[in-house]
Amino acid sequence: MEETKIEVEISVKSKGTSQMKKKVLIFIHKSLGELDWIAPFIRSKEAEEFDFYVYLNKMGGNYEKKKEILVKYGLNISNVTLLDNKEHSRLIYKLIDRRLRKVKKKVNWFDSLAAYLRLKSAKSLCYEEGFDFIFREYKVRYTFELACFLRVNKQAKVVVFPHAIAIPKKGTGFIATGGKPPAVKINLWLENSNLAYQLPDIRHVFYASGAPGLSSHYEKEGLFDPFSKNVLINTRNEFELHGCTKDSALNRFDDVLSFCQNNGLTVYVKHHPRDHELYLYRDIQEKYDCVKEYVGTLTNMLMKFRACLSFFSTSGMYLTARQIPVIDITPYFNFDDLKPLALHYRDKEGRLTNDLMEIGVQERLSKLDFILSEEWLSNLSEKQFKALKLNFPEDSNNKIVNKLKELIS
């Protein structure tokens, strides 16, 4: 089994940018899915008028690892600064702040003390001040580090942006039924699609900008080649939450690899970045000579494929945006007494389905033989690409820039 790597020259900007540009803090908390969404916007020509400061919270381990993450996403560019948060782990402030939050109801002077701690921590740890915008993740969770940034940048407009390219819906794991607006400052809430559920009382700040990682690909050369021997497989790290068992998924993975090898196809496997049990997949991969691992990102691919075979994942839409047909190979449950799932529900025929299949940007696997048909794949590519552009707006980068300007006009 080979490993396919993408080599990129390391060059991360350290300090100092034009004072004339508006300053944007991008606060990334734990998940690369957030960076998947925002990185194409940061790299865009439309965003060159801003200076970006990226803070990777609880990611990367050390500063050098964090630089590697930025380089992987193509963010080693002149208007991007990686904030060095290696000194931002003063446990005394985190510990005191966390303990006080637990007794907040019993301590009537909590808010004043907590605000003082954040301000003192922010100034003593050299948090960058003077941001015009602060971008934060869509779950609007409390984190001490972000609270410090907000405390010393009260003038900043707060922009909530999506995790990857999911479509939050009411009654799912993303949006709780009867959900209330979060009690935090929000000036703009960006969404991928008009299909997304809008929380009550803050609809006026919702804006379906589309996803930069999708719309920026719409005008690029497609990466679909029906005569290519390359197939991409997206794996995942959770099973029952997405309508199948671990054993059935691994068996399906084995079957697909066997089919591809028997038909002379080369398989590039893209594993989920947070999968801690990769050995389960790799034990199967070792049985086949046709398998290579793809370790690059799906947002800046250059290789051509005939198809993507994916266990349930919204990340497949990055491939749809490059006109590569995506087929869902998840072996879904077929019994009736199924507990409600976060992102899946029954279709008219009683089968488990999801929004991606229902709006036509992914196809349910029926027979593996179909991926050998150039005509079938070509028709599927055209159909899925049209469905994607219909539901996820074009020109996202311009839309976001114009909204930011409106906030400070």
C-alpha positions in Angstrom: 0.0 0.0 0.0 1.4 3.4 -1.0 0.9 6.7 0.6 0.3 9.7 -1.6 1.5 13.0 -0.1 1.3 16.6 -1.3 4.5 18.5 -0.7 4.1 22.2 0.0 6.8 24.8 0.7 6.6 26.1 4.3 6.4 29.9 4.6 4.1 31.2 7.3 3.9 35.0 7.9 5.0 35.9 11.4 4.2 39.5 12.1 3.2 42.9 10.6 0.7 43.8 7.9 -0.6 46.9 6.3 -2.4 49.1 8.8 -4.9 50.2 6.1 -6.5 46.8 5.9 -9.3 45.6 8.1 -8.1 42.9 10.5 -9.9 39.6 10.8 -9.4 37.0 13.6 -10.2 33.5 12.5 -10.8 31.4 15.7 -10.6 27.7 14.9 -11.6 25.5 17.8 -10.6 21.8 17.7 -11.9 20.9 14.2 -10.3 21.1 10.8 -13.8 21.1 9.4 -13.9 24.8 10.2 -10.7 25.5 8.4 -12.1 23.5 5.4 -14.8 26.0 5.1 -13.0 29.3 5.7 -9.6 28.6 4.0 -10.9 29.0 0.4 -12.3 32.4 1.4 -9.0 33.5 3.0 -7.1 32.5 -0.1 -9.5 34.2 -2.5 -8.7 37.3 -4.6 -11.8 38.9 -3.1 -10.4 38.6 0.4 -7.0 40.2 -0.4 -8.2 43.5 1.1 -8.2 42.0 4.6 -5.4 40.9 7.0 -6.2 37.6 8.6 -5.0 36.3 11.9 -5.5 32.6 12.5 -5.7 31.2 16.0 -5.7 27.3 16.2 -7.2 26.4 19.6 -6.3 23.0 20.9 -4.9 21.9 17.6 -1.5 21.0 16.3 0.3 20.4 19.6 3.0 23.1 19.1 3.7 26.1 16.9 5.6 24.2 14.2 2.7 21.7 13.9 0.2 24.6 13.6 2.3 26.1 10.8 2.1 22.8 9.0 -1.7 22.9 9.2 -1.8 26.3 7.6 0.6 25.3 4.9 -1.6 22.2 4.2 -4.5 24.5 3.6 -2.5 26.9 1.3 -2.5 29.7 3.9 1.2 30.5 3.8 0.3 33.8 2.0 1.2 37.4 2.6 -2.0 38.5 4.3 -2.2 35.6 6.8 -0.6 35.6 10.2 -0.5 32.5 12.4 -1.0 33.7 16.0 1.6 32.1 18.2 -0.4 30.8 21.1 2.3 28.6 22.6 2.3 30.9 25.6 -1.5 31.1 25.8 -1.9 28.2 28.2 -1.5 29.9 31.6 -3.4 27.3 33.6 -4.0 29.6 36.5 -6.4 31.7 34.5 -8.1 28.8 32.8 -8.5 26.9 36.1 -9.9 29.9 38.0 -12.2 30.8 35.1 -13.5 27.3 34.7 -14.1 26.8 38.5 -15.9 30.2 38.7 -18.2 29.3 35.8 -19.4 26.2 37.7 -20.5 28.3 40.7 -21.8 31.2 38.7 -25.3 30.9 40.1 -24.0 31.2 43.6 -21.5 34.0 43.0 -23.2 37.3 42.2 -19.9 39.0 41.4 -18.8 36.3 39.0 -19.2 38.3 35.8 -17.0 41.2 36.9 -14.3 38.9 38.2 -14.4 36.7 35.1 -14.2 39.7 32.8 -11.2 41.0 34.8 -9.4 37.6 34.5 -10.0 37.5 30.7 -8.8 41.0 30.3 -5.7 40.4 32.4 -5.0 37.2 30.7 -5.5 38.7 27.2 -3.1 41.6 27.8 -0.4 39.6 29.7 -0.4 37.0 26.9 -0.2 39.5 24.1 -3.5 38.6 22.4 -3.7 40.8 19.3 -6.0 43.7 19.8 -7.8 45.9 17.3 -9.7 43.3 15.3 -12.5 44.6 13.1 -14.0 41.1 12.8 -13.9 37.9 14.8 -15.0 34.7 13.0 -16.1 31.9 15.3 -17.5 28.4 14.9 -21.2 27.7 14.5 -21.8 25.9 17.8 -20.9 29.1 19.6 -19.4 27.2 22.5 -17.7 28.9 25.4 -13.9 28.8 25.3 -11.6 30.7 27.6 -9.3 31.8 24.8 -12.1 33.2 22.6 -13.6 34.9 25.6 -10.3 36.7 26.1 -10.3 37.9 22.4 -13.8 39.1 22.7 -13.0 40.9 26.0 -10.3 43.0 24.6 -11.9 43.5 21.1 -15.3 44.8 22.1 -15.5 46.8 18.9 -15.2 43.7 16.7 -18.1 42.4 14.6 -18.7 38.7 15.4 -19.3 36.5 12.5 -20.5 32.9 12.9 -19.4 30.5 10.1 -20.3 26.9 9.4 -18.5 23.7 10.2 -17.5 22.2 6.8 -20.5 22.2 4.4 -23.2 20.6 6.5 -26.9 21.7 6.3 -28.1 22.3 9.9 -31.7 21.2 10.4 -34.1 21.6 13.2 -34.5 18.4 15.3 -31.0 17.2 14.4 -27.7 17.0 16.2 -26.9 20.4 14.8 -30.0 22.3 15.8 -32.1 21.1 18.8 -35.8 21.2 18.4 -37.1 24.3 20.0 -33.6 25.7 20.1 -33.2 29.2 21.5 -30.9 31.8 20.2 -27.4 31.6 21.8 -26.7 34.3 24.5 -23.6 35.6 22.7 -22.8 38.5 20.5 -23.6 37.7 16.8 -23.5 40.3 14.1 -23.7 37.9 11.1 -24.4 34.2 10.8 -23.2 32.7 7.5 -24.8 29.6 6.2 -24.1 27.2 3.3 -27.6 27.0 1.9 -31.1 28.4 2.1 -32.0 24.9 3.2 -30.4 25.5 6.6 -32.7 26.0 9.6 -32.7 29.6 11.0 -32.8 29.9 14.7 -35.8 32.0 15.9 -35.3 35.7 16.8 -32.0 36.1 15.1 -33.1 35.4 11.5 -32.1 39.0 10.7 -28.4 38.0 11.0 -28.6 34.8 8.9 -27.2 35.0 5.4 -26.9 32.1 3.0 -23.6 33.0 1.4 -22.9 29.6 0.1 -19.7 27.7 0.9 -16.4 29.3 -0.5 -14.9 25.9 -1.0 -17.8 24.9 -3.3 -18.5 28.1 -5.2 -14.8 28.8 -5.8 -14.6 25.5 -7.7 -17.6 26.1 -9.9 -15.7 27.9 -12.6 -12.6 25.7 -12.4 -11.7 22.9 -14.7 -13.6 19.7 -13.7 -11.7 16.8 -12.3 -14.1 14.2 -13.6 -12.8 11.8 -16.2 -15.1 8.8 -17.0 -12.2 7.0 -18.5 -9.8 7.4 -15.6 -8.9 4.3 -13.6 -8.8 6.4 -10.3 -11.5 6.0 -7.7 -11.6 8.0 -4.4 -13.1 6.4 -1.2 -14.1 8.6 1.7 -14.1 6.7 5.0 -15.6 7.8 8.3 -15.0 7.5 12.0 -18.5 7.1 13.3 -21.0 4.5 12.3 -24.2 4.0 14.4 -24.8 7.8 14.4 -25.0 7.7 10.7 -27.2 4.7 10.1 -24.9 1.6 9.9 -22.8 -0.6 12.1 -19.0 -0.7 12.2 -18.9 -4.3 11.0 -21.2 -3.7 8.1 -19.2 -0.6 7.0 -15.9 -2.5 7.1 -17.4 -5.4 5.2 -18.6 -2.9 2.5 -15.1 -1.4 2.4 -13.6 -4.8 1.8 -16.2 -5.6 -0.9 -15.5 -2.3 -2.7 -11.8 -2.8 -2.7 -12.1 -6.3 -4.0 -14.4 -5.1 -6.8 -12.0 -2.3 -7.8 -9.0 -4.6 -7.8 -10.8 -7.2 -9.9 -11.7 -4.5 -12.4 -8.3 -2.8 -12.7 -9.2 0.4 -10.8 -6.7 2.3 -8.5 -8.2 3.3 -5.2 -7.2 6.4 -3.3 -8.5 6.2 0.3 -9.2 9.5 2.2 -9.6 8.7 5.8 -11.5 10.8 8.3 -9.0 13.2 10.1 -10.3 12.3 13.5 -10.4 8.5 13.1 -8.5 6.9 16.0 -9.0 3.4 14.7 -7.5 3.6 11.2 -5.9 0.2 11.7 -9.4 -1.3 11.1 -9.4 0.1 7.6 -5.7 -0.5 7.0 -5.8 -4.1 7.9 -8.3 -4.5 5.0 -6.2 -2.3 2.7 -3.2 -4.4 3.2 -5.0 -7.2 1.3 -5.1 -5.3 -1.9 -2.4 -4.0 -4.3 -4.7 -1.3 -5.8 -4.9 0.9 -2.7 -3.1 4.1 -2.0 -3.8 6.6 0.8 -4.7 10.2 -0.1 -3.5 12.6 2.7 -4.1 15.9 1.0 -7.2 18.0 1.5 -10.3 17.7 -0.7 -10.5 21.5 -1.3 -7.3 21.7 -3.4 -7.2 18.5 -5.4 -5.6 18.3 -8.8 -5.9 14.6 -9.6 -8.7 13.4 -11.9 -11.1 10.6 -10.9 -13.9 8.6 -12.5 -15.9 8.6 -9.2 -15.9 9.1 -5.4 -17.4 6.3 -3.3 -18.1 7.7 0.1 -19.5 6.6 3.4 -21.9 9.3 4.5 -20.0 12.7 4.5 -20.8 16.2 3.4 -17.1 16.5 2.3 -18.1 14.7 -0.9 -19.6 17.9 -2.1 -16.1 19.4 -2.6 -15.7 16.7 -5.3 -19.2 17.4 -6.7 -18.1 21.0 -7.1 -15.3 19.7 -9.4 -17.9 17.5 -11.2 -16.7 14.2 -9.8 -19.8 12.0 -9.3 -20.3 10.9 -5.6 -21.9 7.7 -4.7 -22.9 6.9 -1.1 -21.7 3.4 -0.2 -23.0 3.4 3.4 -24.7 0.0 4.2 -27.7 1.6 5.9 -29.8 -0.1 8.6 -33.0 -1.6 7.2 -34.9 -2.4 10.4 -38.0 -0.5 11.6 -37.4 0.2 15.3 -34.6 2.7 14.6 -34.0 5.5 17.0 -33.9 9.0 15.5 -30.6 9.9 13.9 -29.0 13.3 13.6 -28.8 13.6 9.9 -30.8 10.7 8.5 -34.5 10.0 8.1 -36.9 7.7 6.1 -37.7 8.3 2.5 -41.0 7.5 0.8 -39.9 3.9 0.4 -39.0 3.5 4.1 -35.2 3.5 3.4 -32.8 5.6 5.4 -31.8 8.7 3.5 -30.3 12.2 4.0 -30.4 15.7 2.5 -27.5 15.0 0.2 -29.3 12.2 -1.6 -32.7 13.9 -1.5 -31.5 17.1 -3.2 -29.5 15.1 -5.7 -25.9 15.9 -4.9 -25.1 12.3 -3.9 -26.4 8.9 -5.3 -27.3 5.9 -3.3 -25.3 2.8 -4.2 -27.4 0.2 -5.9 -24.8 -1.8 -7.9 -21.1 -1.4 -8.0 -21.2 -2.4 -11.7 -22.5 1.1 -12.4 -19.1 2.7 -11.8 -17.8 0.8 -14.8 -20.2 2.6 -17.1 -18.8 5.8 -18.5 -22.2 7.0 -19.8 -23.9 6.4 -16.4 -21.1 8.3 -14.6 -21.2 11.2 -17.1 -24.9 11.6 -16.6 -24.6 11.5 -12.9 -21.8 14.0 -12.9 -23.9 16.5 -14.8 -27.0 16.0 -12.7 -25.2 16.3 -9.3 -23.3 19.4 -10.4 -26.5 21.2 -11.4 -28.1 20.2 -8.1 -25.2 21.5 -6.1 -25.2 24.9 -7.8 -29.0 25.1 -7.3 -28.8 24.6 -3.6 -25.5 26.2 -2.7 -25.1 29.8 -4.0 -22.4 30.8 -6.4 -20.0 33.7 -5.9 -19.7 33.1 -2.1 -16.5 35.1 -1.7 -18.0 38.3 -3.0 -21.2 37.8 -1.0 -19.2 37.4 2.2 -17.0 40.5 1.5 -20.0 42.6 0.7 -21.7 41.5 4.0 -18.6 42.4 6.0 -18.5 45.8 4.4 -22.2 46.3 5.3 -21.4 45.6 9.0 -18.9 48.4 9.3 -20.5 50.9 6.9 
